[in-house]
């Protein structure tokens, strides 16, 4: 017990006194979580509290344009900021830049007339949408689809009203016909095990993503300590003290498992308590503590094994930091840490499955988003454990070989 | 040059050897590093192990401390076979590497505490040993400061102190005074002598500094190209003579020519070397006859090598070894 206690104490002191390690393991992910949770809030929370602001010029005198704007605003996704109806389109463009609006909608004078017109007319565009080129295509489509849909609905309603007399005489219920024109699509969120969870939010993507990323950055302190021990002869001294290779590896595993566990607790606490202070939504934790512990432990085991392998391959700390850093960034980019997997094209999503960070992230998302439990994270945990065990075996083989050629 | 067994008569003690090495061989990637090494270390003695860079000193110590394995040969340490009882052998020894083998971001106390715990020390016993080591290293005033703030001498003293935590019977010191000032060096050497004297600790001491080896060792072994080329008691080595050097005043050409015709005589500008063998007296008489015939003035006759460094360079060749 005494050996384990003092080994833990030593490793903790080494990390606490290493400003670079503390920055990489605790400060970096905390900052990333804050930035990403707040910056990506709009992307993840369109359905809820966030609006897309649209500068609007309504040149139409009729009532149809007002009904149209009201119908769109009821979607609770768009907020119209009305300008003077006589303002020139060029001035609208200037205001877009000066007031940092990404969209402007111009409702032409013929809007009400065009709605009432049977079948409309392709040559008369009642709406003009001005778009900042920096806006992604998906967001443009969201607004354009909403405008198209509401315009089509309004035209259909006007048409039904115009043939109201005929419908009444034919005994057809006009109201039912108009309701039938509403969206026929029912949207449901699918959760593992059929359990209900809250809507996904930016914080629920950011916390697990940057947590997994930072857990893999354990490579920096591990390789620093390990390579220093080797270079300074401490490893030789330890071996001469009858400290077995198993003990040496365990002496690295246990402290860093605990350090990873502290990372998990701190990053979750930031997601739950700190992000909301800055206007983001709070992280929700799912329902399975056992599942959370399992996925966190296997991510940690995998990350430590990778770090030990890199430390045993590299000759200098600079080499280890470079190899580890580059590998982590590639794993992160590939594994859906930097760019969420769901926005990747199909082949990239397949490639993402090659990254152990992706397995870890999926495991955490199972817990946080899909209300998963132990059985849900078991496949990812098993993959992480097996890959970690392979790397650890390679490390042991390499260390034995190095010991013989010292 | 391989020293014959008869030279071993001068070893420091007649006690039973604590370490006995027979026909030890070790090679890396087909290159022989230790080649049929035979060596014994007397219990309670200090053996100075000398050798140029890459001679095999660290490899020999690494095998003795169980850090690496041997290819062939036999070793016994305190009667124990390392192939079967390495743990017991390691528990009675302690290795102080030539590098500063500790954690610079920890304090001296934290380092001692950690390494002490690995020796199985705990509680009161651990504290006692830590206090002893702090005292031996004269580190009382900075024991709680981070080691990366220490001077070179302070670090070396800590390196040695860590090696004393387990009260070792055998202490392996691999160049323990590299890069320290004269005061720290003197302190370390005195400490080593004191440990040996008071605790009867057997010490194997490697160094590049001949004066240190002369100062602390009872016995000296010289290793080169993986072979032990000299092993004897210090006094015996410093006084042993393979040749006698007769230093002279000016020698004429005729005298030089006559001397060069004599067997077993090496002529230099300032004198002649006469090899000590069965015909030594005969050769000496012939040399002095030549000197007398040609009026050569004899300034001095030197027996032995004078200094250990002189002997070492003669044995190991003066060529730089880092070019090997």
Boltz contact constraints between the chains, C-beta under 6 A:
constraints:
  - contact:
      token1: [A, 2]
      token2: [B, 117]
      max_distance: 6.0
  - contact:
      token1: [A, 2]
      token2: [B, 122]
      max_distance: 6.0
  - contact:
      token1: [A, 3]
      token2: [B, 117]
      max_distance: 6.0
  - contact:
      token1: [A, 6]
      token2: [B, 113]
      max_distance: 6.0
  - contact:
      token1: [A, 6]
      token2: [B, 114]
      max_distance: 6.0
  - contact:
      token1: [A, 6]
      token2: [B, 117]
      max_distance: 6.0
  - contact:
      token1: [A, 10]
      token2: [B, 114]
      max_distance: 6.0
  - contact:
      token1: [A, 13]
      token2: [B, 106]
      max_distance: 6.0
  - contact:
      token1: [A, 14]
      token2: [B, 105]
      max_distance: 6.0
  - contact:
      token1: [A, 17]
      token2: [B, 105]
      max_distance: 6.0
  - contact:
      token1: [A, 232]
      token2: [B, 99]
      max_distance: 6.0
  - contact:
      token1: [A, 232]
      token2: [B, 100]
      max_distance: 6.0
  - contact:
      token1: [A, 232]
      token2: [B, 101]
      max_distance: 6.0
  - contact:
      token1: [A, 233]
      token2: [B, 97]
      max_distance: 6.0
  - contact:
      token1: [A, 233]
      token2: [B, 99]
      max_distance: 6.0
  - contact:
      token1: [A, 233]
      token2: [B, 101]
      max_distance: 6.0
  - contact:
      token1: [A, 234]
      token2: [B, 101]
      max_distance: 6.0
  - contact:
      token1: [A, 236]
      token2: [B, 67]
      max_distance: 6.0
  - contact:
      token1: [A, 236]
      token2: [B, 97]
      max_distance: 6.0
  - contact:
      token1: [A, 237]
      token2: [B, 97]
      max_distance: 6.0
  - contact:
      token1: [A, 237]
      token2: [B, 101]
      max_distance: 6.0
  - contact:
      token1: [A, 239]
      token2: [B, 67]
      max_distance: 6.0
  - contact:
      token1: [A, 240]
      token2: [B, 65]
      max_distance: 6.0
  - contact:
      token1: [A, 240]
      token2: [B, 67]
      max_distance: 6.0
  - contact:
      token1: [A, 240]
      token2: [B, 95]
      max_distance: 6.0
  - contact:
      token1: [A, 241]
      token2: [B, 118]
      max_distance: 6.0
  - contact:
      token1: [A, 242]
      token2: [B, 87]
      max_distance: 6.0
  - contact:
      token1: [A, 242]
      token2: [B, 90]
      max_distance: 6.0
  - contact:
      token1: [A, 243]
      token2: [B, 118]
      max_distance: 6.0
  - contact:
      token1: [A, 405]
      token2: [B, 28]
      max_distance: 6.0
  - contact:
      token1: [A, 406]
      token2: [B, 68]
      max_distance: 6.0
